[in-house]
Amino acid sequence: MLKILGKLRRYWPQLLLLAAVTLAGVYADLYLPTLMAKVINQGVTTRDYGYILTIGAEMILFSVLGILCTIAGSALGSRVSMGFGRDLRGSMFRKAASLSLTEFDSFGTATLITRTTNDISQLQMFVMMAFRILIRAPLMIVGGITMALGSSAELSRVVLLSVPTLITIVAVISCLALPLSTTIQKSVDRVNLILREKLTGLRVERAFGTERYEEERFDKANRDLTAVSIKMHRIMAVMMPGITLLMSCTQIFLVWSGAVQIDAGNLLVGDMMAVIQYVMQIMMSFMMFSMIFVMMPRAIASGRRIQAVLDAAEAIHDPAVPARETCLRGTVEFRDVSLTYQGAEKPVLEGISFTARPGETTAIIGSTGSGKSTLVNLIPRFFDATQGQVLVDGVDVREMTQRELRDKIGFVPQKALLFRGTIRDNIAYGKADATDEELLAAAKTAQALDFIQQKPQGLDSPVAQLGQNFSGGQKQRLSIARALVRRPEIYIFDDSFSALDARTDAALRAALKETVGEATVLIVAQKVSTILDADRILVLDGGGCVGMGTHRELLESCPVYQEIVYSQMSAEEVAG
């Protein structure tokens, strides 16, 4: 929490100005009861016009000063807290973007969204209230006690009893509320997770008729959140009535004790009224403190959740001194590579060794879960190998900067993802300064030019969120075009042809041969027809490489590959 609040250091000029404005406002508020006491003690009548006008003007002046200082303090506090929230959201976004897939998955999308929005909003609101109150309240308490003692030391002793009682009430309630605040934020995570799943899986839900089940699942999470929130707010609800009762009892005691002293001739009426006002100001300041304590449990819980993300160790980071480039261009080499996920019982990849050279196509095939996608994810360093080396251009990827490494790669992920905007924006995502000719050439190679030209706006046609206004095959082709426009040294296609029909698949592969030139191509595929012409095929099974060679070589020597081929093709097709 303190590390997060340390981000406020950059706002120290505004905070100094806020302190000065608050000090002026406190002085104005404390001086008004003194003026009132002066008028009452002197027994001013309606004939004392000059004195009334003088004191009245002075009181109006200090009232206006207090109002202006309050407005300025609110504006400065809001500006600081909003800037703090902006900085914190930026830090969270950059941290989430820098996490490796392992750390990202350990948090989950739903909780990262909640922490970046709801948790930061809780902390931002707390900071706004805190700076308005934590500066003003101590000044008001110290000033009020000083002024009250100056008016009547005997009457001011009530503070010694009422203030500790008030602090005890606030402390006990806050201690009870803090654990519930953490539970509330976790419940918000759960609601957010279920809602996100429901919205993204709406078609599946309707196809299987599980609307009722999903409603019950969401209702349970919602009720859990409601129950915990009600429990916490019931505890918090005791605070304000308790403080109000204490203030009322204090005021009654002050009036009774003051009346006794006035009757004995030891106190003036004006001084009693001033002491009552000062004690009420002191109590109100403590009550303002209690408002901070109401918000503090959730703010602390949110701060811990935010700090957990900011403190997450980054498994993948750039080397202090990057290795020099070699004369090898586009060469990818795996040397006895193994990978074990954290907490897994056995490796997902084990003992993988091969070399993919420029001008060659290396294909990777295997059953579902054999580690195909994981293998190619090691090349752009989405994960780091636990054993062995992955080399690009003859350099271990761990000795290169991530930007330098990924600038060499055109990557098409297994799940085609488009961003909201236009077709132009999505293809140019691979190369920001690409010309229309380059974009259209990439689209032509990816077999996307036909459907782009059929749209009235062409490249400027809108793309909905996640590309929902395009079919699966169209999204895949646009994703491929996005990688092609970069003209990188290495192309990685992670099962990127699965949604294409046989004719489009064949046309795209033929166009790729002409376009990629001397680049290195790695293809992860489920369909044998996609990789028949590959220069090298790796057959994975259970995380290990059980075969390597051309299609013909593997048909003769690899039983696993034979099983895959005969499950997809007839004997005549294989022979042909």
C-alpha positions in Angstrom: 0.0 0.0 0.0 2.8 2.4 0.9 4.7 1.6 -2.3 1.6 2.5 -4.3 1.1 5.7 -2.4 4.7 6.5 -3.2 3.5 7.4 -6.7 2.1 10.6 -5.2 5.6 12.0 -4.9 5.4 13.6 -8.3 2.4 15.7 -7.0 4.2 17.3 -4.1 3.8 20.9 -5.5 0.0 20.5 -5.6 0.0 18.9 -2.2 1.9 21.8 -0.7 -0.6 24.2 -2.3 -3.4 22.0 -0.9 -1.9 22.2 2.6 -1.6 26.0 2.4 -5.2 26.4 1.2 -6.4 24.0 3.9 -4.5 25.9 6.6 -6.2 29.2 5.5 -9.6 27.6 5.5 -9.0 26.1 9.0 -7.9 29.5 10.3 -11.1 31.1 8.9 -13.4 28.4 10.5 -11.7 28.6 13.9 -11.8 32.4 14.0 -15.6 32.6 13.5 -16.6 31.2 16.9 -14.2 33.8 18.5 -16.0 36.6 16.8 -19.3 35.2 17.9 -18.2 34.9 21.5 -16.9 38.5 21.4 -20.3 39.8 20.3 -22.2 37.8 22.9 -19.9 38.6 25.8 -20.1 42.4 25.1 -23.9 42.4 25.1 -24.2 44.2 21.8 -27.6 45.9 21.2 -29.3 47.2 18.0 -27.9 50.7 18.7 -24.3 49.6 18.2 -24.6 49.9 14.4 -21.0 50.5 13.7 -19.7 47.7 15.8 -22.3 45.3 14.3 -21.3 46.3 10.7 -17.6 45.9 11.5 -18.0 42.5 13.1 -20.5 41.4 10.5 -18.2 42.4 7.7 -15.4 40.5 9.3 -17.5 37.4 9.8 -18.7 37.5 6.2 -15.1 37.9 5.0 -13.9 34.9 6.9 -16.9 32.9 5.8 -16.2 33.7 2.1 -12.5 32.8 2.7 -13.5 29.5 4.2 -15.8 28.7 1.2 -13.1 29.6 -1.3 -10.5 27.5 0.5 -12.9 24.6 0.6 -13.6 24.8 -3.1 -9.9 25.2 -4.0 -9.0 22.3 -1.7 -11.6 20.0 -3.3 -10.4 21.0 -6.8 -6.7 20.3 -5.9 -7.6 17.0 -4.1 -9.6 15.8 -7.1 -6.8 16.8 -9.5 -4.2 14.9 -7.5 -6.4 11.8 -7.0 -7.4 11.6 -10.7 -3.8 11.9 -11.8 -2.8 9.3 -9.3 -5.5 7.0 -10.7 -4.3 7.6 -14.2 -0.7 6.9 -13.3 -1.7 3.7 -11.5 -3.8 2.4 -14.4 -0.9 3.1 -16.7 1.5 1.1 -14.5 -1.0 -1.8 -14.2 -1.5 -1.8 -18.0 2.3 -1.8 -18.7 2.9 -4.5 -16.1 0.1 -6.7 -17.4 1.6 -6.2 -20.9 5.1 -7.2 -19.7 4.0 -10.4 -17.9 4.8 -13.7 -19.6 2.0 -16.0 -20.4 2.7 -18.1 -17.3 2.3 -15.1 -14.9 -0.6 -13.7 -16.9 -2.5 -17.0 -16.6 -1.7 -17.2 -12.9 -3.8 -14.1 -12.4 -6.4 -14.5 -15.1 -8.1 -12.0 -17.3 -11.1 -11.4 -15.1 -9.2 -10.4 -12.0 -6.7 -8.2 -14.0 -9.7 -6.3 -15.4 -11.2 -5.9 -11.9 -7.9 -4.8 -10.4 -7.3 -2.2 -13.2 -10.8 -0.8 -12.9 -12.7 -1.4 -9.7 -9.7 -1.7 -7.4 -8.0 1.4 -8.7 -11.3 3.3 -8.5 -11.6 2.3 -4.8 -8.0 3.5 -4.2 -8.5 6.7 -6.2 -11.6 7.6 -4.2 -9.8 6.9 -0.9 -6.9 9.1 -1.9 -9.2 12.0 -2.9 -11.0 11.8 0.5 -7.8 11.2 2.4 -6.0 14.3 1.2 -9.0 16.5 1.8 -9.5 15.1 5.3 -6.0 14.1 6.5 -4.6 17.6 6.1 -7.7 19.5 7.4 -8.7 17.3 10.3 -5.4 17.3 12.3 -5.2 21.1 11.9 -8.8 21.5 13.0 -8.3 19.2 16.0 -5.1 20.9 17.2 -6.5 24.4 16.5 -9.9 23.5 18.1 -8.3 22.2 21.3 -6.0 25.2 21.6 -8.9 27.7 21.1 -11.2 25.7 23.4 -8.6 25.7 26.2 -8.2 29.4 25.7 -11.9 30.0 26.2 -12.4 27.5 29.1 -9.9 24.9 30.3 -12.4 23.4 32.7 -15.2 22.9 30.1 -12.7 21.6 27.5 -11.8 18.5 29.6 -14.8 16.7 28.1 -12.6 16.1 25.0 -10.4 13.8 27.1 -13.3 11.4 27.5 -15.2 11.8 24.2 -12.3 11.6 21.8 -10.8 8.3 23.1 -14.3 6.8 23.0 -14.7 7.9 19.4 -11.3 6.5 18.4 -12.2 3.1 20.0 -15.5 2.9 18.1 -13.8 3.6 14.8 -10.9 1.2 15.4 -13.1 -1.7 16.4 -15.5 -1.3 13.4 -12.6 -1.0 11.0 -10.9 -4.2 12.3 -14.2 -6.1 11.8 -14.6 -4.7 8.3 -11.1 -5.2 6.8 -11.4 -9.0 6.2 -14.9 -8.6 4.7 -13.5 -6.0 2.2 -11.0 -8.5 0.9 -13.8 -11.0 0.4 -15.9 -8.4 -1.4 -13.1 -7.8 -4.0 -12.8 -11.5 -4.6 -16.6 -11.8 -5.0 -16.4 -8.9 -7.6 -13.7 -10.9 -9.4 -16.1 -14.0 -9.5 -19.0 -11.9 -10.8 -16.8 -10.4 -13.4 -15.5 -13.8 -14.5 -18.9 -15.3 -14.9 -20.3 -12.3 -16.7 -17.3 -12.3 -19.1 -17.8 -16.0 -19.8 -21.5 -15.6 -20.4 -21.0 -12.7 -22.9 -18.2 -14.3 -24.8 -19.9 -17.8 -24.8 -23.4 -16.5 -25.6 -23.7 -18.6 -28.8 -22.6 -21.8 -27.1 -25.0 -21.1 -24.2 -27.9 -20.7 -26.6 -26.9 -23.6 -28.8 -27.0 -26.0 -25.8 -30.0 -24.3 -24.1 -28.1 -23.7 -20.8 -29.5 -20.2 -20.2 -31.2 -21.3 -17.0 -27.9 -22.9 -15.7 -25.9 -19.7 -16.5 -28.5 -17.5 -14.8 -28.4 -19.6 -11.7 -24.5 -19.6 -11.7 -24.5 -15.8 -12.1 -27.3 -15.4 -9.5 -25.3 -17.4 -6.9 -22.1 -15.3 -7.4 -24.3 -12.1 -7.3 -26.0 -13.3 -4.1 -22.6 -14.1 -2.5 -21.4 -10.6 -3.3 -24.6 -9.1 -2.0 -24.5 -11.1 1.3 -20.9 -10.1 2.0 -21.6 -6.5 1.1 -24.6 -6.3 3.4 -22.7 -7.9 6.2 -19.9 -5.3 5.9 -22.3 -2.4 5.6 -24.3 -3.5 8.6 -21.1 -3.3 10.6 -20.3 0.1 9.1 -23.8 1.3 9.7 -23.1 1.2 13.5 -20.4 3.8 13.1 -22.4 6.9 12.2 -25.2 6.5 14.7 -22.6 5.7 17.4 -20.6 8.8 16.6 -23.8 11.0 16.4 -24.9 9.6 19.8 -21.5 10.4 21.3 -21.6 13.9 19.9 -25.1 14.6 21.2 -24.1 13.3 24.7 -21.0 15.5 24.6 -23.1 18.6 23.6 -25.6 17.9 26.4 -22.7 17.6 28.9 -21.2 20.8 27.7 -24.4 22.8 28.0 -25.1 21.4 31.5 -21.5 21.9 32.7 -21.4 25.4 31.1 -24.7 26.4 32.7 -23.4 25.4 36.2 -20.2 27.5 35.7 -22.2 30.5 34.3 -24.5 30.3 37.3 -21.4 30.4 39.6 -20.0 33.4 37.7 -16.9 31.5 36.4 -17.8 31.5 32.7 -19.4 33.9 30.2 -22.2 32.8 27.8 -20.1 33.7 24.8 -17.2 31.6 25.9 -19.5 28.6 26.6 -20.9 28.9 23.1 -17.4 29.2 21.6 -16.3 26.1 23.5 -19.3 24.1 22.3 -18.5 25.1 18.7 -14.8 24.2 19.1 -15.6 20.8 20.7 -18.1 20.1 17.9 -15.5 21.0 15.3 -13.0 18.7 17.1 -15.6 15.9 17.1 -16.6 16.6 13.5 -12.9 16.3 12.5 -12.7 12.9 14.2 -15.9 12.0 12.4 -14.3 13.0 9.2 -11.5 10.6 10.2 -14.1 7.9 10.6 -15.1 8.4 7.0 -11.6 7.6 6.0 -11.7 4.4 8.2 -15.0 3.5 6.4 -13.2 3.6 3.1 -9.9 2.3 4.3 -10.6 -1.4 4.6 -11.6 -1.7 0.9 -8.8 0.6 -0.1 -6.2 -1.5 1.7 -7.7 -4.7 0.2 -7.6 -3.1 -3.3 -4.1 -1.8 -2.7 -2.8 -5.2 -1.8 -4.4 -6.7 -4.9 -2.9 -4.0 -7.1 0.5 -4.3 -5.5 0.4 -8.1 -6.0 0.3 -7.5 -9.8 3.0 -4.7 -9.7 5.3 -6.9 -7.6 4.9 -10.0 -9.8 8.3 -11.2 -10.8 8.8 -11.1 -14.6 10.1 -14.5 -15.7 11.0 -13.1 -19.1 13.2 -10.0 -19.2 15.8 -8.5 -21.5 19.5 -9.2 -20.9 21.7 -6.5 -19.4 24.1 -6.8 -22.4 22.4 -8.2 -25.5 24.4 -10.6 -27.7 25.8 -9.5 -31.0 24.0 -10.6 -34.2 25.6 -13.2 -36.3 25.7 -13.7 -40.1 22.9 -16.3 -39.9 19.6 -14.8 -41.0 16.3 -16.5 -40.2 17.8 -19.7 -38.8 15.9 -21.3 -35.9 17.6 -24.0 -33.9 16.3 -26.1 -31.0 19.0 -27.8 -28.9 17.7 -30.5 -26.6 14.8 -28.2 -25.5 12.5 -29.2 -22.6 9.7 -27.2 -21.0 7.8 -27.9 -17.8 5.0 -25.6 -16.7 5.1 -24.5 -13.1 3.4 -27.0 -10.9 3.2 -29.6 -13.6 4.0 -33.3 -12.9 5.9 -33.9 -16.2 7.4 -31.8 -19.1 5.1 -30.6 -21.8 8.1 -30.7 -24.2 11.1 -32.9 -23.7 14.4 -33.3 -25.7 13.4 -31.4 -28.8 16.2 -30.8 -31.3 16.0 -29.6 -34.9 17.1 -26.7 -37.2 14.8 -24.7 -39.5 16.8 -22.9 -42.2 16.0 -19.9 -44.5 14.1 -20.9 -47.7 12.7 -24.1 -46.0 9.4 -25.0 -44.6 9.3 -26.9 -41.3 6.0 -28.4 -40.3 4.9 -29.6 -36.9 2.1 -32.1 -36.5 0.8 -34.3 -33.8 -2.2 -35.2 -31.7 -4.1 -32.6 -29.6 -2.0 -31.8 -26.5 1.3 -33.0 -27.9 2.9 -29.6 -27.4 2.9 -28.2 -31.0 1.7 -24.7 -30.1 4.0 -24.6 -27.0 7.0 -25.4 -29.2 6.5 -22.5 -31.6 5.7 -20.2 -28.6 9.2 -20.7 -27.4 10.6 -19.0 -30.5 9.1 -15.5 -29.9 9.9 -16.2 -26.2 6.3 -16.3 -24.9 7.8 -18.9 -22.6 11.4 -19.7 -21.7 12.7 -23.3 -22.0 13.5 -24.9 -18.7 16.3 -26.9 -20.3 18.2 -26.6 -23.5 18.5 -23.6 -25.9 16.3 -22.0 -28.5 18.5 -20.1 -31.0 17.4 -17.5 -33.6 20.1 -16.4 -36.0 22.6 -18.4 -34.0 21.9 -16.4 -30.8 20.1 -17.8 -27.7 16.7 -16.0 -27.5 17.4 -15.2 -23.8 20.4 -13.2 -24.9 18.4 -11.0 -27.2 16.0 -8.1 -26.4 12.4 -9.1 -26.8 11.8 -6.3 -29.3 14.8 -7.3 -31.4 13.7 -10.9 -31.4 10.1 -10.3 -32.2 10.9 -7.8 -35.0 12.4 -10.8 -36.9 9.1 -12.8 -36.6 5.8 -12.7 -38.3 3.5 -14.7 -36.0 0.0 -15.9 -36.7 -1.6 -17.3 -33.5 -3.8 -20.3 -33.3 -6.9 -18.2 -32.5 -7.4 -15.5 -35.1 -7.8 -12.1 -33.3 -8.8 -8.9 -35.0 -9.0 -5.5 -33.3 -11.8 -3.1 -33.5 -11.2 -0.5 -36.2 -10.8 -1.1 -40.0 -9.3 -3.8 -42.2 -6.5 -1.3 -43.0 -5.8 -0.9 -39.2 -5.7 -4.6 -38.6 -3.3 -5.5 -41.5 -1.1 -2.5 -40.9 -0.8 -3.6 -37.3 2.1 -5.7 -38.5 3.8 -2.7 -40.2 2.5 0.8 -39.2 4.0 2.6 -42.2 2.8 0.1 -44.8 1.5 1.6 -48.1 -1.8 0.6 -49.6 0.1 -1.4 -52.2 1.9 -3.4 -49.5 -1.4 -4.0 -47.7 -3.2 -5.2 -50.8 -0.2 -7.4 -51.8 -0.3 -9.1 -48.4 -4.0 -9.5 -48.6 -3.7 -11.0 -52.1 -1.2 -13.6 -50.8 -3.4 -14.4 -47.9 -6.4 -14.9 -50.3 -8.2 -12.1 -48.6 -8.2 -9.6 -51.5 -11.5 -10.9 -53.0 -13.7 -10.3 -50.0 -12.0 -7.0 -49.2 -12.7 -5.7 -52.7 -16.3 -6.8 -52.4 -16.9 -4.5 -49.5 -18.0 -0.9 -50.5 -15.2 0.7 -48.4 -12.5 -1.8 -49.2 -9.6 -1.5 -46.8 -11.5 1.1 -44.8 -14.3 -1.3 -44.0 -15.1 -1.5 -40.3 -14.0 -4.4 -38.1 -16.2 -5.1 -35.0 -14.8 -6.0 -31.7 -12.8 -9.3 -32.0 -13.7 -9.3 -35.7 -17.3 -10.6 -35.0 -18.5 -9.3 -38.4 -16.2 -11.7 -40.2 -16.3 -15.5 -40.6 -13.6 -17.7 -39.1 -11.8 -18.2 -42.4 -11.9 -14.4 -43.2 -10.4 -13.7 -39.8 -7.6 -16.2 -40.3 -6.8 -14.8 -43.7 -6.6 -11.2 -42.3 -4.4 -12.5 -39.5 -2.1 -14.1 -42.1 -2.0 -10.8 -44.1 -1.0 -9.0 -40.9 2.1 -11.2 -40.5 3.0 -11.2 -44.3 3.0 -7.4 -44.5 6.0 -7.3 -42.1 8.2 -9.2 -44.5 10.1 -10.8 -41.5 12.9 -13.3 -41.5 10.8 -16.0 -39.8 7.1 -16.9 -40.4 5.2 -18.9 -37.7 1.8 -20.2 -38.6 0.2 -21.8 -35.5 -2.6 -23.9 -37.0 -3.6 -20.9 -39.0 -5.2 -22.8 -41.9 -7.7 -24.8 -40.0 -10.7 -22.7 -41.0 -9.9 -22.6 -44.7 -11.4 -24.9 -47.3 -9.1 -27.1 -49.3 -9.1 -24.9 -52.4 -8.3 -21.7 -50.4 -5.7 -23.6 -48.4 -3.9 -24.8 -51.5 -4.0 -21.4 -53.2 -2.6 -19.7 -50.1 0.2 -22.2 -49.7 1.1 -21.8 -53.4 1.1 -18.0 -53.0 3.2 -18.2 -49.8 6.0 -20.1 -51.7 6.3 -17.2 -54.1 6.1 -14.5 -51.4 8.2 -15.6 -48.5 11.3 -16.1 -50.6 14.3 -17.0 -48.5 12.4 -16.6 -45.2 12.1 -19.5 -42.7 8.6 -20.9 -42.4 7.3 -22.9 -39.5 3.8 -24.3 -39.8 1.8 -26.0 -37.0 -1.0 -28.0 -38.6 -3.7 -30.6 -37.9 -4.4 -31.3 -41.6 -1.9 -33.5 -43.4 -2.8 -31.9 -46.7 -1.4 -28.6 -45.4 2.1 -29.9 -44.9 2.6 -32.5 -47.7 5.2 -30.3 -49.5 7.1 -29.3 -46.3 10.9 -29.7 -46.4 10.9 -31.1 -42.9 8.1 -32.5 -40.7 8.3 -32.9 -37.0 6.0 -35.5 -35.5 5.2 -34.8 -31.8 3.7 -37.3 -29.4 3.4 -36.8 -25.6 5.8 -33.8 -25.7 8.6 -35.7 -27.5 9.7 -35.8 -31.1 8.9 -39.3 -32.4 9.7 -38.6 -36.1 11.4 -36.1 -38.4 11.7 -36.1 -42.2 9.7 -35.5 -45.4 6.2 -36.8 -45.9 7.5 -39.9 -47.8 10.2 -40.7 -45.3 7.8 -40.5 -42.3 5.2 -42.7 -44.1 7.8 -45.4 -44.2 9.4 -45.0 -40.7 7.0 -43.3 -38.3 3.9 -45.2 -37.0 2.4 -42.1 -35.3 2.6 -40.2 -38.6 1.1 -43.1 -40.5 -1.8 -43.2 -38.1 -2.4 -39.5 -38.5 -2.2 -39.7 -42.3 -4.5 -42.8 -42.7 -7.1 -41.2 -40.3 -7.4 -38.2 -42.8 -6.7 -39.7 -46.2 -7.7 -42.8 -48.1 -5.1 -45.3 -49.3 -5.6 -44.0 -52.9 -4.8 -40.5 -51.8 -1.7 -41.6 -49.9 -0.5 -43.6 -52.9 -1.1 -40.7 -55.3 
